[in-house]
Amino acid sequence: MIRNLITCGASLRTSCHSTLLHRPLPISFMSSRFYSALNAEQSKLLDIMKTCGNCMLVTKCEGGQYMRGRPMHAITVESDDKSGASVAWFMAPKGSPKVKEIKEDASVCLTFANETKKQWASVNGPAELVDDRNKIKELWQPMYTAWFPKGKEDPEIVLVKMNIEGGEYWDSHANLIVVAFGAAKAAVTGQRFDPTDIKKTSFPKK
């Protein structure tokens, strides 16, 4: 299995280990081979995802009338063994609203923000629910007990597998002083100010 990138997994719960809200959990590389099949834009996008650590998982609810987002603590991203597509894994309680919403509409989006580096990213694609106890054991880490006190044997754990089909990233190379000056200059000259490197890329579908 070609594996890489971001490790952790599960939705934040403010009533349990609330200090996790204030810092990203540790992220580790498991293999650099994952990048060998990616182009420069895809690699850059995944690098931004890695450095952000935390993300928002956005689903559709109320019959698609509304969008709902919730913070998720880091994920595992790897190349699917069968399709070769890039997939993101999460752990979630079977009775959670996000599981219900994914059952009704599989389209989801992940958003990432790194305010320090002024980098942002989003990826989109369909999600599916996977009740695979062996995969849960494979992805399990002790820190997950913050969300699942019963451990990896908890029957209420289900995996959310997101197939990444496309994404965008914004990488601002200007510091705050330059941005402030640039924005002021734009207001005076009437010329559009955009210090951001915006790239859009797509990934192989499953």
C-alpha positions in Angstrom: 0.0 0.0 0.0 1.3 3.4 -0.9 0.7 5.6 2.1 1.6 9.1 3.0 0.8 12.3 4.6 -1.5 13.3 7.4 -2.2 11.2 10.5 -4.9 11.4 13.1 -8.6 11.3 12.7 -12.1 12.3 14.1 -14.3 15.2 14.6 -13.5 17.6 17.4 -15.5 17.3 20.6 -15.3 20.5 22.7 -16.3 18.8 25.9 -13.4 16.3 25.6 -9.8 17.3 25.5 -10.7 20.9 24.5 -7.0 21.9 24.4 -6.7 20.0 21.1 -8.7 22.9 19.6 -5.8 25.2 19.9 -3.0 23.3 18.2 -2.8 20.8 15.3 -2.0 17.2 16.3 1.4 15.8 15.2 1.6 15.0 11.5 4.1 12.5 10.1 5.2 11.3 6.6 4.8 7.6 6.1 6.2 7.4 2.6 7.5 9.8 0.0 6.5 7.4 -2.8 3.0 8.9 -2.7 4.3 12.1 -4.3 6.1 10.4 -7.2 2.8 10.1 -9.1 1.7 13.7 -8.5 2.3 16.8 -10.5 3.7 20.0 -9.0 0.2 21.5 -8.2 -1.0 18.3 -6.6 2.1 18.1 -4.4 1.8 21.7 -3.4 -1.8 21.3 -2.5 -1.1 18.2 -0.3 1.9 20.0 1.3 -0.4 22.8 2.4 -2.9 20.2 3.8 -0.1 18.6 5.7 1.2 21.8 7.3 -2.3 22.9 8.3 -3.1 19.8 10.2 -6.7 20.7 11.0 -9.5 21.0 8.5 -13.2 21.6 8.1 -15.3 18.8 6.7 -18.3 20.3 4.8 -21.3 18.2 3.9 -24.8 18.9 2.5 -27.8 18.8 4.8 -31.5 19.4 4.8 -31.9 17.8 1.4 -29.1 19.8 0.0 -30.5 23.2 1.0 -27.7 24.0 3.4 -24.0 23.3 3.9 -22.6 22.2 7.2 -19.0 22.2 8.3 -17.3 20.9 11.4 -13.6 20.8 12.4 -11.8 17.5 12.0 -8.4 16.6 13.5 -6.0 15.4 11.0 -6.5 12.7 8.5 -4.7 9.9 6.7 -4.2 10.5 3.0 -3.1 7.7 0.8 -3.3 6.2 -2.7 -6.1 3.7 -3.1 -4.7 0.2 -3.8 -7.3 -0.6 -6.5 -8.0 2.7 -8.3 -4.8 4.7 -7.6 -7.0 7.6 -6.6 -6.0 9.8 -3.6 -8.2 9.1 -0.7 -8.6 10.7 2.7 -9.7 8.7 5.8 -11.6 9.8 8.9 -13.1 8.0 11.9 -16.6 9.0 12.9 -19.4 7.9 15.3 -22.0 6.0 13.3 -24.8 8.1 14.8 -23.2 11.5 14.1 -24.9 14.0 11.8 -22.1 13.9 9.3 -22.6 10.2 8.8 -26.3 10.7 8.2 -25.6 13.6 5.8 -23.0 11.6 3.8 -25.6 8.8 3.4 -28.0 11.3 1.9 -25.5 13.1 -0.3 -21.9 11.8 -0.8 -20.5 15.2 -2.0 -18.1 16.6 0.5 -15.4 19.2 0.8 -12.4 19.7 3.1 -11.0 23.1 3.8 -7.6 23.9 5.3 -6.1 27.2 6.6 -2.6 28.1 7.7 -2.8 31.7 8.9 0.9 31.8 9.8 2.0 31.0 6.3 -1.0 32.7 4.7 -1.9 29.5 2.9 -5.4 28.0 2.3 -6.6 24.9 0.4 -9.7 23.0 -0.3 -10.4 19.6 -1.8 -13.6 18.0 -3.0 -15.0 14.6 -4.0 -17.5 11.9 -3.0 -17.3 10.2 0.4 -18.4 6.7 1.4 -18.8 5.0 4.7 -16.6 2.0 5.3 -17.2 -0.4 8.2 -13.9 -2.3 8.0 -12.6 -3.3 11.5 -9.2 -4.3 10.1 -8.8 -0.8 8.5 -9.9 0.8 11.8 -7.2 -1.1 13.6 -4.6 -0.2 10.9 -5.4 3.5 11.2 -5.9 3.6 15.0 -3.6 5.7 17.2 -3.8 6.0 21.1 -4.8 9.7 20.8 -8.1 8.7 19.2 -9.4 7.6 22.7 -10.1 11.4 23.2 -13.1 10.8 20.8 -13.6 7.0 21.2 -13.0 6.1 24.9 -13.9 2.4 24.2 -10.9 2.2 21.9 -10.5 0.7 18.4 -13.0 -2.1 19.2 -15.8 0.4 19.7 -18.6 -0.9 17.4 -19.8 2.7 16.9 -16.7 3.7 14.9 -17.2 3.9 11.1 -14.7 5.1 8.6 -15.4 8.0 6.2 -13.4 7.5 3.0 -13.2 10.6 0.8 -12.1 10.2 -2.8 -10.2 13.4 -3.7 -11.2 14.4 -7.2 -10.1 18.1 -7.3 -8.8 20.9 -5.2 -7.6 24.5 -5.1 -5.0 26.3 -3.0 -4.1 29.9 -2.3 -0.5 30.7 -1.4 0.1 34.3 -0.5 3.8 35.2 -0.8 3.3 38.7 0.6 3.7 39.7 4.3 1.1 41.8 6.1 2.9 45.1 5.5 3.1 44.5 1.8 -0.5 43.3 1.6 -1.6 46.4 3.5 0.4 48.7 1.1 -0.8 46.8 -1.9 -4.4 47.0 -0.9 -4.1 50.7 -0.3 -2.4 51.3 -3.6 -5.2 49.3 -5.4 -7.8 51.6 -3.8 -6.0 54.7 -5.1 -5.1 53.4 -8.6 -8.3 51.4 -9.1 -6.2 48.4 -10.2 -7.0 45.0 -8.8 -4.5 43.8 -6.1 -4.0 40.1 -5.7 -0.8 38.9 -4.1 -2.0 35.3 -4.0 -0.8 32.4 -6.1 -4.1 30.5 -6.9 -3.9 27.1 -8.4 -6.6 24.6 -9.3 -5.8 20.9 -9.9 -7.6 17.6 -10.3 -6.8 14.1 -9.1 -7.4 10.7 -10.8 -10.9 9.5 -10.0 -11.5 6.0 -8.6 
